[in-house]
Amino acid sequence: MNEEQAQRKLAAIFIADVAGYSRMMRDDEMATVNTLSTYREVMVTLIRQHRGRIVDTAGDNVLAEFSSVVDAMQGAVSIQKELKARNAELPEHRKMQFRIGINIGDVIQDGDRIYGDGVNIAARLETLSDPGGICISRMAYDQIESKLPLGYEYLGEQMVKNISKPLHAYRVVIEPESETRRKEKPKRQEPKREHRQREHHSSGEHLEQPFNRVKDRLKAFAKDMKEDEELGERFKDLKGRIQSFAGDMKESPERRSRAFKNLIHSKEVRIFLGFACFLFLINALTSFGHWWFLYPAVSIGLVLYLRWLKTSFFSSRELDSMCDRAFQKELGRLDSKVRDSEDGKKYARIKAEARVKFYNHLYIYMGVNAFLIVINLISSPFNWWFPFPLLGWGLGLFFHWMKLK
């Protein structure tokens, strides 16, 4: 970088990225590239209309800067509304939704490029956004809170990759009134018999022999778990966090130190370490050599894991977002006539809520059984009793999944 040409400035940074881009490319490369090209042209046009400057459009990413965060927000809202209208004309599996992150920060401009933490924070905010949504920093929120007719939901402090301090993030509610109506859950009513029969016959899974039916269900269960987009995104997020931490631990001492700091910033980890140290101290003072503190420490870890699930993976915002995506997916499975009826929509909503409960059940199953495995290793490493609850509960999980079909 030429220091004479580079200059610092304050800017509103806009970053957008396609949600589920890898899956779409895997399913149909040409259709995905064509849609991306069309949508990118729309975004570029709207960004320029709102006095923004395009910085980069590499891959499925769009980076732009604005001199005003109000212009950046108005441009982002216009983009999401326009893309939503265009997506309505596409089949469910071809809809392309962008996540958008907006931040105000100090950046370094070198020619047409911009660099700095302001850009990095905007990129991390984009990953916190819902598909088709907008996520902004606290500094951006402070500037636009009373200037635009939008709603805002505080997401709390978010620890993100390669940012040492937690981010105060806000989700933008583009249509506050419709958002309120969306969160009003309909009463649980059974759909008309004809609707249930249609879906049952369309599934094509009614087999004559019970054994063959169970075998087919098991295969479908394994396939559904592998291809479920919602679960895939969540496992990918969890895997990404673990890989990021492991990668930092392998690198320089500076990155290792930063990884530990990010880990310790988690409230659940701090509580666990505090209790574990306290119990170890009591154990060492009262009965050194007989390490009983491991049992309550692991139990506390399980409780904190369940709490983390509730506040991170299954917060009220995440549950609403998951229900909406599952609702759209269930609607897509119904016949066109049934899909537009009130009974069809109620039925799809019930099915969507049931699917989200299954996701919750699955994550609790994973955490509790991991806890049982650790207890088994500590208490009786040569007597393997943990497979019994693992398989028994797994069968219950399987039957829970069968009810979704």
Rosetta blueprint (number, residue, H / E / L):
1 M L
2 N L
3 E L
4 E L
5 Q L
6 A L
7 Q E
8 R E
9 K E
10 L E
11 A E
12 A E
13 I E
14 F E
15 I E
16 A E
17 D E
18 V E
19 A L
20 G L
21 Y H
22 S H
23 R H
24 M H
25 M H
26 R H
27 D H
28 D L
29 E H
30 M H
31 A H
32 T H
33 V H
34 N H
35 T H
36 L H
37 S H
38 T H
39 Y H
40 R H
41 E H
42 V H
43 M H
44 V H
45 T H
46 L H
47 I H
48 R H
49 Q H
50 H L
51 R L
52 G E
53 R E
54 I E
55 V E
56 D E
57 T L
58 A L
59 G L
60 D L
61 N E
62 V E
63 L E
64 A E
65 E E
66 F E
67 S L
68 S L
69 V H
70 V H
71 D H
72 A H
73 M H
74 Q H
75 G H
76 A H
77 V H
78 S H
79 I H
80 Q H
81 K H
82 E H
83 L H
84 K H
85 A H
86 R H
87 N H
88 A L
89 E L
90 L L
91 P L
92 E H
93 H H
94 R H
95 K L
96 M L
97 Q L
98 F E
99 R E
100 I E
101 G E
102 I E
103 N E
104 I E
105 G E
106 D E
107 V E
108 I E
109 Q E
110 D E
111 G L
112 D L
113 R E
114 I E
115 Y E
116 G L
117 D H
118 G H
119 V H
120 N H
121 I H
122 A H
123 A H
124 R H
125 L H
126 E H
127 T H
128 L H
129 S L
130 D L
131 P L
132 G L
133 G L
134 I E
135 C E
136 I E
137 S E
138 R H
139 M H
140 A H
141 Y H
142 D H
143 Q H
144 I H
145 E L
146 S L
147 K L
148 L L
149 P L
150 L L
151 G E
152 Y E
153 E E
154 Y E
155 L E
156 G E
157 E E
158 Q E
159 M L
160 V L
161 K L
162 N L
163 I L
164 S L
165 K L
166 P L
167 L E
168 H E
169 A E
170 Y E
171 R E
172 V E
173 V E
174 I L
175 E L
176 P H
177 E H
178 S H
179 E H
180 T H
181 R H
182 R H
183 K H
184 E L
185 K L
186 P L
187 K L
188 R L
189 Q L
190 E L
191 P L
192 K L
193 R H
194 E H
195 H H
196 R H
197 Q H
198 R H
199 E H
200 H H
201 H H
202 S H
203 S H
204 G L
205 E L
206 H L
207 L L
208 E L
209 Q L
210 P H
211 F H
212 N H
213 R H
214 V H
215 K H
216 D H
217 R H
218 L H
219 K H
220 A H
221 F H
222 A H
223 K H
224 D H
225 M H
226 K H
227 E H
228 D L
229 E H
230 E H
231 L H
232 G H
233 E H
234 R H
235 F H
236 K H
237 D H
238 L H
239 K H
240 G H
241 R H
242 I H
243 Q H
244 S H
245 F H
246 A H
247 G H
248 D H
249 M H
250 K H
251 E L
252 S L
253 P H
254 E H
255 R H
256 R H
257 S H
258 R H
259 A H
260 F H
261 K H
262 N H
263 L H
264 I H
265 H L
266 S L
267 K H
268 E H
269 V H
270 R H
271 I H
272 F H
273 L H
274 G H
275 F H
276 A H
277 C H
278 F H
279 L H
280 F H
281 L H
282 I H
283 N H
284 A H
285 L H
286 T H
287 S L
288 F L
289 G L
290 H L
291 W L
292 W L
293 F L
294 L H
295 Y H
296 P H
297 A H
298 V H
299 S H
300 I H
301 G H
302 L H
303 V H
304 L H
305 Y H
306 L H
307 R H
308 W H
309 L H
310 K H
311 T H
312 S H
313 F H
314 F L
315 S L
316 S H
317 R H
318 E H
319 L H
320 D H
321 S H
322 M H
323 C H
324 D H
325 R H
326 A H
327 F H
328 Q H
329 K H
330 E H
331 L H
332 G H
333 R H
334 L L
335 D L
336 S H
337 K H
338 V H
339 R H
340 D L
341 S L
342 E H
343 D H
344 G H
345 K H
346 K H
347 Y H
348 A H
349 R H
350 I H
351 K H
352 A H
353 E H
354 A H
355 R H
356 V H
357 K H
358 F H
359 Y H
360 N H
361 H H
362 L H
363 Y H
364 I H
365 Y H
366 M H
367 G H
368 V H
369 N H
370 A H
371 F H
372 L H
373 I H
374 V H
375 I H
376 N H
377 L H
378 I H
379 S H
380 S L
381 P L
382 F L
383 N L
384 W L
385 W L
386 F L
387 P H
388 F H
389 P H
390 L H
391 L H
392 G H
393 W H
394 G H
395 L H
396 G H
397 L H
398 F H
399 F H
400 H H
401 W H
402 M H
403 K L
404 L L
405 K L
